[in-house]
């Protein structure tokens, strides 16, 4: 709490700070205190800012404790919702309802998330969607967690840790229609093919060739890594892309609990780009 106060009083650009002991790091680093920082109008903090924050804290810390300043980690939420709107009373178009719902979701994220130590509460969230207009009757909403990585053309290992228990199914065949993976990535170019990543329900990560009309999976790599469903920890082995696209790959995770916990070093939020809304007019 002293570190939080010191930094916020000295650096006006800091939006939020989280401090935790090195024994809670992965792997543990005893004798250190980690200070995760997010600044205004940015995600995380620049290297220059982190050095300035660390130097300021070192001058005010005991010799036995080394403050390590890190940039905030982010886990975004994918929101897919169907909103039922009473057209017998309401006068808004489906486009207006959609825009109003998006604004309500982003406002909810800004108000109740977007800081360290905040937990996403599903029941409060869907209530906020209903409350965005008096003529919204109900909504059916599905949430997935998102973590992004930036790969390159050089093979290397990646760790993607959702730190929430995952809900998983078993892939008993190559049938696309019936299987719902716990982990699913956005597409990328791999060995000349457009591919995506998914798990097989038995803790194995696989690379699959993307196809718009396929009825069965075409596996490019059946053992590209592992996932621990109990912890949400995903490991990719020697992963690369064909060319440096400059784009992140999104990993979508089905979290077992509808309430999603934010670890001490991470901020949970909802971005407009991760919202998918369908508005259905009904008469009540």
TIKEPA-921688 format. One record per atom (N, C-alpha, C): residue in one letter; x, y, z. Coordinates in steps of 0.1 Angstrom, whole numbers, padded with zeros to 4 digits, always signed. Each point is the difference from the previous one (the first is absolute). Example, Ala and Ser with C-alpha at 12.3 -4.5 7.8 and 13.67 -1.06 7.14 Angstrom:
BEGIN
a+0132-0057+0078a-0009+0012+0000a+0009+0012+0000s-0004+0011-0007s+0009+0011+0000s-0008+0011+0008
This chain:
BEGIN
x+0008-0012+0000x-0008+0012+0000x+0009+0013+0000x+0011-0001+0006x+0010+0011+0000x+0004+0003-0014x+0004-0011-0007x+0004+0002-0014x-0010+0006-0009x-0013-0004+0002x-0011+0005-0008x-0001+0015+0003x+0000+0004+0013x-0001+0014+0003x+0011+0008-0005x+0012-0005+0001x+0012+0008-0004x-0001+0002-0015x-0003-0010-0008x+0000+0002-0015x-0011+0009-0004x-0012-0002+0005x-0012+0008-0004x+0002+0015+0004x+0007+0002+0011x+0002+0014+0004x+0010+0007-0008x+0010-0008-0005x+0011+0006-0008x-0003+0000-0015x-0006-0009-0005x-0002-0001-0015x-0015+0000-0003x-0004+0012-0006x-0014+0002-0002x-0006-0008-0012x+0009-0005-0008x-0004-0008-0012x-0004-0015+0004x+0003-0004+0012x-0004-0013+0004x-0015-0001+0003x-0006-0010-0007x-0014-0003+0002x-0003-0009+0012x+0007-0011+0000x-0002-0010+0011x+0013-0008+0002x+0002-0005+0012x+0012-0007+0005x-0004-0012+0008x+0007-0011-0002x-0001-0012+0008x+0013-0005+0005x+0001-0003+0013x+0013-0004+0006x-0002-0014+0006x+0010-0009-0003x-0001-0013+0005x+0014-0005+0003x+0001-0009+0009x+0013-0006+0004x+0006-0009-0011x+0013-0001+0000x+0007-0009-0010x-0004-0014+0001x-0004-0004+0013x-0004-0014+0002x-0012-0004-0008x-0008+0010-0004x-0012-0002-0008x+0003+0000-0015x+0012+0003-0004x+0003+0001-0015x+0001-0014-0005x+0001-0002-0013x+0001-0013-0007x+0012+0001-0009x+0012-0006+0003x+0002-0007+0013x+0003+0009+0011x-0001-0005+0013x+0002+0009+0012x+0014+0007+0000x+0000+0012+0004x+0013+0008+0001x+0000+0007+0014x+0006-0007+0009x+0000+0005+0014x+0010+0012+0001x-0004+0009+0009x+0008+0012+0003x-0003+0011-0010x-0010-0002-0008x-0005+0010-0009x-0014+0004+0002x-0004+0012-0003x-0014+0004+0000x-0003+0005-0015x-0011-0006-0005x-0003+0004-0014x-0011+0011+0001x+0002+0009-0009x-0009+0012-0001x-0005+0000-0014x-0013-0003-0002x-0006+0000-0014x-0007+0013-0001x+0003+0007-0012x-0005+0014-0002x-0007+0001-0013x-0011+0007+0000x-0007+0004-0012x-0001+0015+0000x+0003+0007-0011x-0001+0014-0001x-0012+0005-0009x-0003+0012+0002x-0012+0005-0008x+0003+0000-0015x-0011-0003-0007x+0000+0001-0015x+0010-0009-0006x+0003-0012+0006x+0009-0010-0005x-0003-0013+0007x+0005-0011-0006x-0001-0013+0006x+0014-0003+0006x+0001+0000+0014x+0012-0002+0006x+0008+0012+0002x+0013-0001-0001x+0009+0011+0002x+0013-0002-0009x+0005+0011-0005x+0012+0000-0009x+0012-0004+0009x+0011-0005-0007x+0012-0004+0006x+0006+0012+0008x+0000+0012-0006x+0005+0012+0006x-0007+0003+0013x-0014-0001+0000x-0008+0002+0012x+0003-0010+0011x+0002-0013-0004x+0002-0010+0010x+0014+0002+0007x+0010+0005-0008x+0013+0003+0006x-0002+0011+0010x-0007+0011-0004x-0002+0011+0009x-0007-0004+0013x-0011-0008-0002x-0007-0005+0012x+0009-0008+0009x+0007-0009-0006x+0009-0009+0008x+0011+0008+0008x+0006+0009-0007x+0010+0009+0007x-0005+0008+0011x-0012+0005-0002x-0007+0008+0011x-0003-0009+0012x-0004-0013-0002x-0003-0008+0011x+0013-0006+0007x+0010-0002-0008x+0013-0005+0006x+0006+0010+0010x-0002+0012-0003x+0006+0011+0009x-0008+0000+0013x-0011-0006+0000x-0009+0000+0012x-0003-0014+0006x+0008-0010-0005x-0002-0013+0005x+0012-0005+0009x-0002-0009+0008x+0011-0006+0008x+0009-0008-0009x+0012-0002+0004x+0010-0007-0009x-0004-0015-0002x-0008-0005+0009x-0003-0015+0000x-0012-0003-0010x-0006+0011-0005x-0011-0002-0009x+0003+0007-0014x-0002-0007-0011x+0002+0005-0013x-0013+0002-0007x-0004+0012-0002x-0013+0002-0008x+0002-0002-0015x-0008-0008-0006x+0000-0003-0014x-0012+0006-0006x+0001+0010-0009x-0012+0006-0006x-0002-0007-0013x-0013-0005-0002x-0004-0007-0012x-0012+0007-0006x-0002-0002-0013x-0012+0005-0006x-0012-0009+0003x-0011+0006+0001x-0012-0007+0003x-0003-0010-0011x-0005-0012+0005x-0004-0010-0010x-0015+0002-0002x-0005-0004-0012x-0014+0002-0003x-0007-0013-0004x-0012-0002+0005x-0008-0011-0005x-0014+0006-0004x-0003+0000-0013x-0012+0006-0005x-0011-0010+0000x-0012+0004-0001x-0012-0009+0000x-0007+0001-0014x-0003-0011-0006x-0008-0001-0012x-0014-0001+0004x-0009+0009-0004x-0014+0000+0003x-0008-0003-0012x-0008-0011+0000x-0009-0003-0010x-0014-0001+0006x-0009+0009-0004x-0013+0002+0006x-0011+0001-0010x-0011-0006+0003x-0013+0002-0007x-0009+0008+0009x-0004+0011-0005x-0009+0009+0008x-0014+0000-0006x-0010-0002+0009x-0014-0001-0004x-0006+0013+0003x-0005+0007-0010x-0005+0014+0001x-0015+0000-0003x-0008+0006+0009x-0015+0000-0001x-0004+0011-0011x-0003-0004-0012x-0003+0009-0011x-0014+0005+0002x-0008-0006+0009x-0014+0005+0002x+0000+0013+0007x+0010+0003+0008x+0001+0012+0008x+0012+0009-0004x+0011-0006-0004x+0012+0008-0003x-0001+0005-0014x+0007+0011-0002x+0000+0007-0013x+0014+0000-0007x+0010-0006+0007x+0013+0000-0006x+0002-0011-0011x+0008+0003-0009x+0004-0010-0011x+0009-0011+0007x+0002-0011-0007x+0009-0010+0005x+0014+0006+0000x+0004+0008-0009x+0013+0006+0000x+0002+0010+0012x-0010+0007+0003x+0000+0009+0012x+0002-0008+0013x-0008-0011+0001x+0001-0009+0012x+0014-0006+0001x+0005-0004-0011x+0014-0006+0000x+0010+0010+0004x+0000+0012-0005x+0009+0011+0004x-0002+0003+0015x-0012+0001+0005x-0002+0003+0014x+0005-0011+0009x-0001-0012-0005x+0004-0012+0008x+0016+0000+0001x+0006+0003-0011x+0015+0001-0001x+0005+0011+0010x-0007+0011+0000x+0004+0011+0009x-0002-0004+0014x-0010-0007+0003x-0003-0005+0014x+0011-0010+0005x+0004-0009-0009x+0011-0009+0003x+0013+0006+0002x+0004+0010-0008x+0012+0007+0001x+0000+0008+0013x-0012+0007+0003x-0001+0007+0013x+0002-0009+0012x-0006-0012-0001x+0001-0009+0011x+0015-0004+0002x+0007-0002-0011x+0014-0003+0001x+0008+0011+0007x-0003+0012-0005x+0007+0012+0006x-0002+0002+0014x-0013-0003+0004x-0004+0003+0014x+0004-0011+0010x-0002-0013-0004x+0002-0011+0009x+0012-0009-0002x+0007+0002-0012x+0012-0008-0003x+0011+0010-0002x+0009-0003-0009x+0011+0009-0004x+0009+0005+0011x+0000-0008+0011x+0010+0003+0011x+0004-0013+0005x+0012+0000+0007x+0004-0012+0007x-0010-0005+0011x+0000-0013+0002x-0008-0005+0011x-0015+0000-0003x-0005+0002-0012x-0014+0000-0003x-0004-0013-0005x-0011-0006+0005x-0006-0012-0005x-0012+0002-0009x+0000-0006-0011x-0012+0001-0009x-0011-0008+0006x-0012+0007+0003x-0011-0007+0005x-0011-0001-0011x-0003-0012-0004x-0008-0003-0011x-0015+0005+0002x-0005-0002+0012x-0014+0004+0002x-0002+0015+0000x+0010+0007+0005x+0000+0015+0000x+0001+0005-0015x+0008-0007-0007x+0003+0004-0014x-0013-0002-0009x-0006-0011+0001x-0012-0002-0009x-0011+0009+0005x-0001+0004+0013x-0010+0009+0005x+0003+0014-0006x+0013+0004-0002x+0003+0012-0006x-0005+0001-0015x+0001-0011-0007x-0005-0001-0013x-0015+0002+0000x-0007-0007+0008x-0015+0002+0001x-0004+0015+0003x+0008+0006+0009x-0003+0013+0005x+0004+0011-0010x+0006-0004-0011x+0005+0011-0009x-0012+0006-0008x-0012-0007+0000x-0012+0006-0006x-0012-0007+0007x-0010+0008+0003x-0012-0005+0007x-0008-0010-0008x+0003-0001-0013x-0008-0009-0009x+0008-0012-0003x+0012-0002+0006x+0007-0013-0002x-0006-0010+0010x-0005-0011-0005x-0007-0010+0008x+0010-0009+0007x+0010-0004-0007x+0010-0009+0006x+0012-0001-0010x+0010-0008+0005x+0011-0002-0009x+0006-0014+0003x+0006-0006-0010x+0007-0013+0001x+0015+0003-0003x+0009-0001+0009x+0013+0005-0001x+0010-0011+0003x+0010-0001-0009x+0011-0009+0002x+0013+0008+0001x+0009-0004+0010x+0012+0007+0002x+0012-0010-0002x+0010+0005-0006x+0013-0007-0001x+0011+0009+0004x+0011-0005+0006x+0011+0008+0003x+0010+0000-0012x+0007+0011-0002x+0009+0002-0011x+0014+0004+0006x+0010-0007-0005x+0014+0004+0002x+0007+0000-0014x+0008+0010-0002x+0007+0002-0013x+0015-0003+0001x+0005-0005-0011x+0015-0001-0001x+0004+0006-0013x+0013+0003-0001x+0006+0006-0013x+0010-0010-0004x-0003-0009-0009x+0010-0010-0005x+0009+0006-0011x+0011-0007-0004x+0008+0004-0011x+0004-0012-0008x+0009+0002-0009x+0004-0011-0009x+0010-0010+0007x+0005+0004+0011x+0010-0009+0007x-0007-0008+0010x+0001-0014+0000x-0007-0008+0009x+0004+0002+0014x-0009+0002+0009x+0002+0001+0014x-0012-0005+0009x+0002-0001+0012x-0010-0005+0009x-0008+0012+0005x-0013-0002+0002x-0009+0011+0006x-0008-0006+0011x-0002+0008+0010x-0009-0004+0012x-0011+0010+0000x-0012-0005-0001x-0012+0008+0001x-0008-0005+0012x-0001+0008+0010x-0005-0005+0013x-0013+0008+0003x-0011-0006-0001x-0013+0006+0003x-0003+0001+0015x+0007-0009+0008x-0001+0000+0015x-0015-0001+0004x-0008-0006-0007x-0013-0004+0003x-0003-0014-0005x-0008-0008+0007x-0003-0013-0004x-0008+0000-0013x+0003-0009-0009x-0006+0000-0013x-0011-0011-0001x-0010+0002-0008x-0010-0009-0003x+0003-0008-0013x+0002-0013+0000x+0004-0007-0011x-0008-0012-0004x+0001-0003-0013x-0008-0012-0005x+0011-0009-0006x-0004-0013-0003x+0009-0009-0006x-0002-0002-0015x+0010+0001-0008x+0000-0002-0014x+0001-0015-0003x-0012-0006-0002x+0000-0014-0002x+0002-0004-0015x-0002+0009-0009x+0002-0002-0014x+0005+0013-0007x+0001+0000-0013x+0004+0012-0007x-0012+0008-0004x-0012-0003+0005x-0012+0007-0004x-0001+0014+0005x-0001+0009-0009x+0001+0015+0004x-0013+0004+0007x-0012-0005-0004x-0013+0005+0004x-0002-0002+0015x+0005-0011+0006x-0004-0003+0014x+0010+0005+0010x+0012+0004-0004x+0011+0002+0010x+0001+0015+0003x+0001+0004+0013x+0002+0014+0004x+0012+0000+0009x+0011+0005-0006x+0013+0000+0007x+0000+0010+0012x+0008-0003+0010x+0002+0010+0011x+0009+0011-0005x+0010-0003-0008x+0009+0010-0006x-0002+0001-0015x-0001+0012-0005x-0001+0002-0014x+0007+0013-0004x+0008+0000-0010x+0007+0012-0004x-0006+0007-0012x+0004+0012-0003x-0002+0007-0012x+0009-0007-0011x-0002+0003-0012x+0007-0007-0011x+0014+0007-0002x+0009-0008-0006x+0014+0005-0003x+0005-0009-0011x+0011+0004-0006x+0007-0007-0011x+0011-0009+0006x-0001-0013-0004x+0009-0010+0006x+0004-0010-0010x+0013-0001-0004x+0004-0009-0010x-0008+0001-0013x-0003+0012-0004x-0008+0002-0013x-0015-0002+0001x-0005-0003+0012x-0014-0002+0001x-0006+0011+0010x-0013+0003-0002x-0007+0008+0010x-0005-0009+0011x+0004+0002+0012x-0003-0010+0011x-0005+0007+0012x-0004-0008+0010x-0004+0005+0013x+0004-0011+0010x+0000+0004+0013x+0003-0009+0011x-0012-0004+0008x+0000-0012+0004x-0011-0005+0009x+0006-0011+0009x-0007-0003+0011x+0004-0012+0008x-0009-0012-0004x+0004-0011+0005x-0007-0013-0003x-0009-0005+0011x+0000+0007+0011x-0008-0005+0012x+0008-0009+0009x+0012-0004-0004x+0009-0008+0008x+0013+0007+0004x+0000+0013-0001x+0011+0008+0004x+0011+0002-0011x-0004-0004-0013x+0010+0002-0011x-0005+0011-0009x+0010+0009-0003x-0003+0011-0010x+0003-0005-0014x-0009+0004-0009x+0002-0005-0014x-0001+0012-0010x+0007-0001-0011x-0001+0010-0010x-0009-0006-0011x-0010+0008-0004x-0010-0005-0010x-0001+0009-0012x-0001-0006-0012x-0001+0007-0012x-0014+0006-0001x-0001+0013-0002x-0013+0007-0001x-0006-0003-0014x-0014-0003+0000x-0007-0002-0012x-0014+0004+0002x-0006+0007-0010x-0014+0005+0002x-0010-0010-0002x+0003-0011-0007x-0010-0010-0003x+0004-0014+0004x+0010-0001+0009x+0004-0014+0004x-0010-0006+0010x-0001-0013-0001x-0009-0007+0009x+0008-0008+0011x+0013+0000-0002x+0009-0007+0010x+0013+0008+0001x+0006-0001+0012x+0013+0007+0002x+0011-0005-0008x+0008+0009-0006x+0013-0004-0006x+0011+0005+0009x+0006-0009+0007x+0011+0004+0010x+0013+0002-0007x+0006+0011+0003x+0014+0004-0005x+0010-0005+0010x-0003+0001+0013x+0008-0005+0011x-0009-0004+0011x+0001-0013+0003x-0009-0006+0011x+0005+0002+0014x+0013+0005+0001x+0006+0001+0013x+0009+0013+0000x-0007+0011+0000x+0007+0013+0000x+0002+0006+0013x-0005-0006+0011x+0002+0005+0013x-0010-0007+0010x-0001+0006+0012x-0009-0006+0010x-0008+0011+0006x-0011-0004+0007x-0008+0009+0008x-0005-0007+0013x+0002+0007+0011x-0005-0005+0013x-0014+0006+0002x-0010-0008+0000x-0014+0006+0001x-0003+0005+0014x+0007-0005+0010x-0003+0004+0014x+0006+0014+0002x+0011+0003-0006x+0006+0013+0002x-0002+0010-0011x-0003-0005-0012x-0001+0008-0012x+0013+0004-0006x+0010-0008+0003x+0014+0003-0005x+0002-0008-0013x+0003+0008-0011x+0003-0006-0013x+0014+0002-0004x+0007-0011-0005x+0014+0001-0005x+0000-0004-0014x+0005+0009-0009x+0003-0003-0014x+0015-0003-0002x+0003-0011-0007x+0013-0004-0002x+0005+0004-0014x+0011+0007+0000x+0007+0004-0013x-0010+0005-0010x-0008+0010+0004x-0010+0005-0008x+0005+0012-0008x-0005+0001-0013x+0004+0011-0008x-0011+0003-0011x+0002+0011-0007x-0009+0003-0011x+0009+0001-0013x-0007-0001-0012x+0008+0001-0012x+0006+0013-0003x-0007+0011+0004x+0006+0013-0002x-0004+0009+0012x+0007+0010+0002x-0003+0009+0011x-0011+0009-0004x-0012-0004+0004x-0012+0008-0004x-0002+0013+0008x+0007+0001+0011x-0002+0011+0009x-0013+0000+0007x-0007-0011+0000x-0012-0001+0007x+0001-0010+0011x-0008+0002+0011x+0000-0010+0010x-0009-0011-0003x+0002-0012+0006x-0009-0011-0001x-0008+0000+0013x-0013-0001-0002x-0009+0000+0012x-0003-0015+0004x+0001-0003+0013x-0004-0013+0005x-0013+0002+0008x-0010-0007-0004x-0013+0001+0007x-0001-0012+0009x-0004+0002+0012x-0002-0011+0010x-0014-0001+0006x-0005-0012+0001x-0013-0002+0007x+0003-0001+0015x-0002+0010+0007x+0002-0001+0015x-0011-0007+0007x+0003-0009+0009x-0010-0008+0006x-0010+0008+0008x+0004+0009+0008x-0008+0009+0008x-0005+0012-0008x-0013+0004+0002x-0005+0011-0007x+0007+0013+0006x+0005+0000+0012x+0007+0011+0006x+0015-0002-0003x+0006+0009-0006x+0014-0001-0004x+0009+0008+0009x+0010-0007+0006x+0009+0006+0010x+0012+0007-0007x+0003+0011+0005x+0012+0008-0005x+0012-0002+0010x+0011-0007-0005x+0012-0001+0009x+0005+0014+0003x+0010+0000+0010x+0005+0013+0005x+0007+0008-0011x+0006-0007-0010x+0008+0008-0010x-0008+0003-0012x-0013-0004+0000x-0008+0001-0013x-0012+0009+0002x-0003+0006-0011x-0012+0008-0001x-0010-0006-0010x-0012-0002+0004x-0011-0006-0009x-0008+0012-0005x-0003-0001-0013x-0008+0011-0006x-0008-0006-0012x-0009+0008-0005x-0007-0003-0013x+0002+0011-0010x+0005-0003-0012x+0002+0009-0010x-0011+0000-0010x-0003+0011-0007x-0010+0000-0010x+0002-0010-0011x+0012-0003-0004x+0003-0009-0011x-0003-0015+0004x-0002-0003+0013x-0003-0013+0004x-0014-0002+0004x-0009+0008-0005x-0014-0001+0003x-0008-0004-0013x-0008-0010+0001x-0008-0005-0011x-0015+0000+0005x-0008+0008-0006x-0014+0001+0004x-0010-0003-0011x-0010-0007+0004x-0012-0003-0009x-0012+0005+0007x-0008+0008-0007x-0012+0006+0006x-0012-0007-0006x-0009-0005+0008x-0012-0007-0005x-0012+0008+0005x-0009+0005-0009x-0012+0006+0004x-0011-0009+0003x-0006+0001+0011x-0012-0008+0005x-0011+0009+0004x-0012-0006+0001x-0012+0008+0005x-0004-0006+0013x+0000+0008+0010x-0004-0004+0014x-0012+0007+0004
